[in-house]
């Protein structure tokens, strides 16, 4: 992560009159970004630091984080034919769960739902 993105955060903070900021990335920061952050009340958390923080969290906090990270549409596949979110369905004959396109019967794309 470069200094440009960190500077942009400082600009937003200044406009909103926020005195301290935290920037989190799953990658690493450049030397320039780290130096810029030191003098501007910016705390930079890189991927390694983030993983350490998650590892140090309580089991309950980890479970809450996982629930938050996978909430909503993140765990629902998108139909590759239509580009819309699929819905969970159950096969009438077998009782097996599967993902089906919301555009059914126009679109008949399906995926198995692994449980």
VENUR-V106376 format. One record per residue. N is the residue number from 0. RES is the residue in one small letter. NEAR is the number of other C-alpha atoms within 10 Angstrom. D_LAST is the distance of its C-alpha to the last C-alpha in whole Angstrom. Layout:
BEGIN
n:N res:RES near:NEAR d_last:D_LAST
n:N res:RES near:NEAR d_last:D_LAST
END
This chain:
BEGIN
n:0 res:x near:18 d_last:37
n:1 res:x near:13 d_last:40
n:2 res:x near:17 d_last:43
n:3 res:x near:12 d_last:43
n:4 res:x near:12 d_last:40
n:5 res:x near:23 d_last:41
n:6 res:x near:16 d_last:44
n:7 res:x near:11 d_last:43
n:8 res:x near:16 d_last:41
n:9 res:x near:23 d_last:44
n:10 res:x near:13 d_last:46
n:11 res:x near:12 d_last:43
n:12 res:x near:15 d_last:44
n:13 res:x near:12 d_last:48
n:14 res:x near:9 d_last:47
n:15 res:x near:9 d_last:45
n:16 res:x near:10 d_last:48
n:17 res:x near:11 d_last:45
n:18 res:x near:11 d_last:46
n:19 res:x near:12 d_last:43
n:20 res:x near:16 d_last:40
n:21 res:x near:13 d_last:37
n:22 res:x near:14 d_last:36
n:23 res:x near:15 d_last:32
n:24 res:x near:14 d_last:31
n:25 res:x near:13 d_last:28
n:26 res:x near:12 d_last:31
n:27 res:x near:17 d_last:35
n:28 res:x near:19 d_last:38
n:29 res:x near:11 d_last:41
n:30 res:x near:11 d_last:44
n:31 res:x near:13 d_last:46
n:32 res:x near:18 d_last:43
n:33 res:x near:18 d_last:43
n:34 res:x near:12 d_last:47
n:35 res:x near:17 d_last:47
n:36 res:x near:19 d_last:44
n:37 res:x near:11 d_last:47
n:38 res:x near:8 d_last:50
n:39 res:x near:14 d_last:48
n:40 res:x near:13 d_last:46
n:41 res:x near:20 d_last:42
n:42 res:x near:15 d_last:40
n:43 res:x near:18 d_last:38
n:44 res:x near:18 d_last:34
n:45 res:x near:16 d_last:33
n:46 res:x near:14 d_last:30
n:47 res:x near:12 d_last:31
n:48 res:x near:16 d_last:32
n:49 res:x near:15 d_last:29
n:50 res:x near:13 d_last:27
n:51 res:x near:10 d_last:29
n:52 res:x near:11 d_last:29
n:53 res:x near:13 d_last:26
n:54 res:x near:11 d_last:26
n:55 res:x near:11 d_last:29
n:56 res:x near:13 d_last:27
n:57 res:x near:10 d_last:26
n:58 res:x near:11 d_last:23
n:59 res:x near:9 d_last:23
n:60 res:x near:12 d_last:24
n:61 res:x near:14 d_last:21
n:62 res:x near:12 d_last:18
n:63 res:x near:11 d_last:20
n:64 res:x near:14 d_last:21
n:65 res:x near:11 d_last:17
n:66 res:x near:11 d_last:17
n:67 res:x near:10 d_last:20
n:68 res:x near:11 d_last:19
n:69 res:x near:11 d_last:15
n:70 res:x near:11 d_last:17
n:71 res:x near:9 d_last:18
n:72 res:x near:10 d_last:17
n:73 res:x near:9 d_last:16
n:74 res:x near:9 d_last:13
n:75 res:x near:14 d_last:13
n:76 res:x near:17 d_last:14
n:77 res:x near:18 d_last:18
n:78 res:x near:21 d_last:19
n:79 res:x near:12 d_last:21
n:80 res:x near:11 d_last:24
n:81 res:x near:14 d_last:25
n:82 res:x near:10 d_last:24
n:83 res:x near:13 d_last:22
n:84 res:x near:16 d_last:19
n:85 res:x near:23 d_last:16
n:86 res:x near:16 d_last:15
n:87 res:x near:16 d_last:12
n:88 res:x near:16 d_last:13
n:89 res:x near:13 d_last:13
n:90 res:x near:9 d_last:15
n:91 res:x near:8 d_last:18
n:92 res:x near:6 d_last:18
n:93 res:x near:7 d_last:15
n:94 res:x near:9 d_last:13
n:95 res:x near:13 d_last:10
n:96 res:x near:16 d_last:8
n:97 res:x near:17 d_last:10
n:98 res:x near:21 d_last:12
n:99 res:x near:24 d_last:15
n:100 res:x near:25 d_last:19
n:101 res:x near:18 d_last:21
n:102 res:x near:16 d_last:24
n:103 res:x near:11 d_last:23
n:104 res:x near:9 d_last:25
n:105 res:x near:9 d_last:27
n:106 res:x near:13 d_last:24
n:107 res:x near:12 d_last:22
n:108 res:x near:17 d_last:19
n:109 res:x near:17 d_last:16
n:110 res:x near:14 d_last:12
n:111 res:x near:12 d_last:9
n:112 res:x near:13 d_last:6
n:113 res:x near:8 d_last:4
n:114 res:x near:6 d_last:0
END
